[in-house]
Amino acid sequence: MAFKQSSLWCVFVVFIIGYDSRTDTHKESFHSGPKSGNVLEVLHEGNITGFKQNWVISNFTIKRQGWENITILNISCGQYGDLVTLFIKSHSLTSLRKLEYLRIQCSNVILERNVFYGLNKLRVLDLTNTTRLAPSQLLNNLNPEFLIALEQLILVRTGIITPGGFQMDDLFWKFACKGSIMKIDILGMKVNSFNVSAMNSRCCNKRYIQITLLETQFEIVHAELGSTSACKVFHSDRSTGVVVKVLKLWCVQFKSSVNDRLAVELHSAYILTMVTVMSIENMCHVKDLSLCVENFIFSEGFQIKSVNHWNIASLSIKRCKLVSIVEKLILASSSLTYLSMTSNNMEFLHPDAVSGLTSLIHFNISNNYLQYMYIRQELLFERVLSTFSKLKYVNFARNGLSNIPKRIFSNNPHLEVIDLSENYLSTITFIVEHLNHLRCLDLKRNYVRVLDGTFMANLDVLFKSQKVINEI
């Protein structure tokens, strides 16, 4: 938070009016006086907390002679924050024309409409730990016509106890991207809906907005398939512990279908930085889709779903820390022919997770750690390719493999290329004599010194029958 320095600040830190519902009496308490130094120092010196009754702030409370010079207002319910309710009435802060910093720290806050009307110089709005504040009440008060100077919006754990969650949809981005906001902190929040398309359409011409997401939970993130926007509207400086339950992919402009071929690169910078995604759900009927997903963290049990048919022909999942796949990877009718899952730190791939991809021709699972699967689950490893009867290309390079199961290629008679390069193989024991279309077996950068005579004889038969030159 950056404020201009001044040799003298005339600052009032005010706590005003307590409403005791039992006695219907009003109490006033305030601290005032000139302070030297910057605003942050004054704020820390001027906290007043510890109200034991419900409180009402109205326009009568604030409107006093001389209070137009207030630059900081810090409202905190202190240790009784979970027991009292703070009610802020419409237009109650209007007279605070010079207010630059407003901090409200009470768990149970009720906001009427137009609470922030007249705060044209407010630069920081801090609603940390207003855990019972209804998200709809907050959104109704985020008016860009009122908060024209707002630079920082701090919503740490705001509304997390209320049902529904916060909506970062079109209404929110209309506010955030029309004004002067440079920083949004939603640490620990529960966001029900985050609309990337609305963010792009509202914010493309705006400078970077820094957003802090530590431990934030997103129920749904909406994104458009094939959006041509190159907009980078915010930078996430922290994203540890961020979880997206469902990433929904929509047609451009939320149409029901796309008849053309579509190639989509979905990477973390497009939405969030290295967050955990539990599932991707397609909401768009696509004729022919190539999808590349990169730099997410996929949880165990991650799945790709579709409510409509989508003809996904190519899928690449890269650098997504997909350590283990134990359930069906794709829950949709598809004719996938190309699947790449390289560089995911993968240690386990259950054959049943990919068994439905019977049309697969190209399979790249290089640069992972499948040696762990061979050690612990050799029989399951042997079945990984068992349903890929049309497979022509397979890549197991850079997996730390010291052994390959004997019958791993038994059900892949159309294999043309097998890449086992850069592993730790010292001998070859898998069966190849049935691979009549094999033209390339890549074993470079392994520990193979001499090939078994039987294996060489089998290769010789294959090569002669094809009458082509094959590399080993």
N, C-alpha and C positions, 0 to 999 in steps of 0.2 A: 504494500500500500504506500503510495508516494504522495505526500502533501508538500506544498511549497513552504519553505521556512519563513518565519517572521520573527522580528525582534520582540513582538508583544502580541499575545493572543488574549482576547477578551472572551472567555469561554464559560458557559454555564453547563454543568452536567446536572440534569434534572430528573428527579423521581417525583411524580406528582400524582396525587389523588388515589386514595385507596377506598374501595367501596366495600363496606362490611354488610353483607346481605342479611345479617341477623339484627343489626342495630340501625341500619339505614343512615349511618353517619359517614361524613367525609373527613379524610385526613390528608394533610399535605406535608410533604417533606422535600426540601431541595437544598442543594449545595451550590454556591456560586462564588465567583471571585476571579480576578485577573490571574492568569498564569503565564509564565514565560517558558519558551521552548516550543517543541512541535506538538502536534495534536495527539500523537500516539502516547506521549508521556502524560499529557493531561488526562486522557481517557483512563489510563491505568490508575491514576490517583483518585479519580472521581467516582468509582463504582459505589453504588448504594444498593444493598440487597436485603432479603430476609422478610418479605411481606407474608403475613399469615392469613390474610383475608383475600377474597376476590377483589379485583381491581377493575375500574372503568376509567378509560382515558377519553375525554370528550373535548370538544372545541372550547368549552368553559374552563377546562382544566389548564390548557396551555395559554389561552389568550390573556396575558398579563402585560403590563407596561414594562418595557425594556427587554422582554424575552425575544424580540426579533433578532437579537444579536447571538443567540445560542448557535453554536457550531457543532456540538456533540450532544446526542441524547442516548444515554445508556440505560436500558430498562432490563432489570434482572430480578427474577423471583427468588434467587438464592436457594437455600436448602429446602425451602418449602415449594419449590417449583412444580412438583408433581401433585401438590394438594390444592393449589389455587388456580383460578382462571383469570386471565388478563383479557379484557374486552376493550377493543379499540374502535371507537365510533367513527363514522364517516366524517371527513373533513376536519378531524380533530387536530391534525398537525399543520394545518394551513398557515398559521401565523409564523411558523418557523422558517422564514424566508432564507436565512443564511445557514441552515443546517447542512453539514457536509457528511456527517457520520451518524448513522442510526443503527443501534444494536439492540435487539430484542432477544432476551434469553429467558423464556418461560416455556415450560413444556406445553401447557394448554393455553393457546392463544386463539381468540376469535376476532376476525377482521370483518368489519362492514365494508361495503364498496367505497372506493375513492378515499381510502385512508391516507394515501400518499399524495393527495392533491395539494399542489402548491410547493412541493419540495423540489424546486427547479435547480437548486445547487447541490443536492444530495449526490455524493460521489461513492459512498460505501453503504450498502444495506446488508447487515449481518443478522441472519435469523438462525444462528447456530442453536441446535438442541430444542427448537420449537417442534417437538416430536409429535404433538397432537394437532398441529395446525393443518386444517383441511387443505389439500392441494388446490381444490377449486377456488377457495377463498384467496389464496395467494395469487393464482393466475388472474383472477378477476381484478386484482389490484396492480398488476404489472402493466402499467399504461405508459407507452413511450412518450406520450404528450406531457405527462406529469414528471417523469424521471428522466429528463432530457440530458442531465449531466452524469448519470450513474455510470461508474467505471467498474465497480466490483459488486457482484451479487454472490453472497455467501449463504449457502443452503445446506450446511453440514447437518446431516441427520434430520432434516426438516420433514415433518409429516410421516415419519416411518412407522408410527403406531396406528395411523389411520388406514382404513380399507381403501383399496383402489390404486394407490400409488400416484406419483407425479407424472404429468403428461408433458413431455418435451416434443410437442407436435407443432402444427402451424402457428397457433396462437402464441406459444412461447417464443418461437424463432422470429415471429413478426416483431415482438418486443425486443429481443436480445440484439437483433441485427439492424434495427432502425436507429438505435441510440448510440451511446458512446462506450458501451460495455467492452472491457478488455479482459476481464477475468470472471469466470464462473466456477464456484467450488461446490460440487455436489457429493462430497465425501460421505460415504456411509448411507446414501439415500437409496430408496426403493423407487426406481423409475418404471412406471407401468408401460410407457410407450415412448420410444425415441425415433423420430422420423428424420432420416437422413435426407430424403428428397425435399422435405420442407426446409431443412437447414440449408441445403444447396441453393434452392430457389430464392430464399430470403437473404442469404448472406454472401453470395458470390463476389459482390463488389466491396466487401468489408475487409479490413485488415484482420490479422490473426486474433482469435479469441483464445486465451489460455483457459483450459478447463481441467480441473482436478477431480479425479474419479476414484480415488483410493477406496476399496471395499464397497463400491457402488453395485447395486443389483438391478439389472435390466430385465424386465419380463419379456418385452418384445422390442426388437430393433427392426425398423422398416427400411428397406433399400430397394432401388429400382434396378432391374436387369437392363444392361445396355445403355445406361445413362451416359451421355457424352460429356457431362460436366467435369472439368478438371479443377474444380473449386477446392481449395484447401482452407477451410474457414477457421479451423481451430487447431491448436496444438495441445495435446494432452501431456502434462508434465509428470503425472503419476497415474498408474493404472493397476497397481498391485491389488490382487483380490477381486478384480472386476469380473462379474459373471453375466453373460447374456443367455437367457434361457432359450429363446427362439430368435433366430435371425430370419426374417421373412423377406423373400425376394419377389418383387412385383414387376409386372410389365411397365414399360415407360408410360408415364402419365396415368398409371393405374388402369390401363386397358386390360381386357380379359385375355387377350391372346396376341402373339407375335407370329406372323406367317413367314417371316424371312429367317435366314440363318443368323445366329446370334453368338458372338464371342465375348465373354464377360471375364474380366480380371477383378476378382474380389480380394482385396488385400487390406491389412489392418489399418493402414494410414487412411483408407477410404472411409472408415467408420471410427474405429477406436484402436488404441495401440496395445497389441499383445494381450487381448482379453481372452477369458475362457468362454467358449461357445459350446452350448450343450446340443443344439440341433440347428440345421438349416432347413427351412420349409419353403418350397416353391409355390407361389400363388399365381403363376402365369403359364398359360398354355403356349409352349414354344415348339416350333416346327423342327428346329435343328439347333441344339445348344452345345457350345464348348465353354466349359466353366473352369476357371483357374482360381483356386483359393490359396492364399498365402499369408503367413505370419499371424495366425491365430493360435490359440491354445485350445485343442479339442479335448474335452473330458472323456473319460472312459464311458462307453455307451453312446458316444456321439453318433448321430444319424442324419442322413439327408432324406427329407420327406417331400411329398408332393400331393396337394389336394386335387390337382388337375394332372392330366397326362402331359409329360414333357419328354420330348425325344432328345434326351441327353446323350450325345454321341461321344463326347470327350470330357473327362474329368481329371483335373490335376490338383492334388493336395500337397502343398510343399511348405516345409518349415513351420509346421503347425503343432509340433510336440504331441503328436498322436501316438502315445507310447503303446497303447493296447486297444485292439478292436475285438470286442467279444460278441457284439450284436450285429444284426443286419446293417450294413453300411448304407445301403440305398433302399428306402421304402417307397418305391414308385415303379410303375411300368416303364421300362426304358430299353433302348437298344444300344447300350454302351459298348463301344468298340475300343476305346482308348482309356486306360486308367494308369495314372502315375501317382505314387505316394512316396516320393523320394524325400530324404532329409527330414524325417519326422521323429527321429529318436525311437522308432518303433521296435518293440521287443516281442510283440505277440500279435498275430493275425489269425483269428479263428477261421477255419475254412468255411464254416456256415455263414460267416459275416459277408462273404463275397460269392457264395454258391449260386446265387440267382443271376449272376452276370454271365450268362451262357453265351452271349454274343461277343465276348471279349476277344480281341485280336492282338492288342498290344498291352503288355503289363510291365510297368517299371516300378520296382520297389527297392531301388538302390539306395545306398548311403543311409542305412539303418543299423539295427543291432539284432538281426534275426538269429545270430548264433545262440543267443539266450533261449530262443524258442526251440532250436534243435536240441540243446542240452536238456531242457525241461519237458518238452512235449514233442518228441521226434515223430510220433505217429500222426499227430495233428499237422506238423510241418509237412509231412509227406502228402497230405491231402489238400494243401493250399491251392493247387492248380487243378484239382481233380474234375471240376465241372467246366473247365475252359477248353472244350473240345475243338474250338476254332482258333485257338491261340497260335500265333505265328512268331511273336517276339516276346521274350522274357528277359528281365534284367535284375540280377541279384548282386550286382557289383557293390563292393565296399560295405559288406554286412558282417565282417569279422568271421566268416564261415570257415571252419576247419573240416567240415564234413557236409555232404549233400545226401539226403535220403535216397535209397536205392531206386525206388519207384516213383519219385516225385514227378517225372515227366511221362508216366505211363499212359495217361489219358489225353495227351497232347500230340497226336500224330502229325499235325500240320506245322509243327515248330520248324522255323527256318533259322532263327537266331537265338542263341543262348549266351548271355553275357554273365560270366562268373569272375570277372577280372577284379584284381586288387582285394583278394580275400587271403585266407591262410590254408588253402587246400594243398595237401602234399600227395594225395592219391585220388584217383577218380574211380568211383564204384557204382555210380548211377547208370541205369540202363539207357542205351541210345540206339540199339539195333533196329527198333521199330520206327525211328524218326527218318523216314524216307525223303523228307524235304529239307533236312538240315543242311545248311550251307555255311554256317559260321558258328564255331564254338570258341568263345573268347576266354582264355585262361591266363592272360598276361598278368604279371605281377602277383603270382602265387608262389607256392613252394614246390611245385611239381617239377621233379628232375627227370623222371623216366615214366612214360605211360605204360600201363599194363598191356601185355601182349594181346590178350583177348580184346581189350578195349580198342587197341590200335587196329586189330583185324576187323572189328565191327565198323570202325570208321572207314576203313579202306573199302569195305563192301559198299557202304553208303555213298562214298565219293565216286566210286567207279560207276555205280548205278545212275548217278546224276550226271556224270561226265562234266563236272564243273570243278573249279578250283575252290577249295574251302580253306579258311585260315584257322589255325589253332593258336 
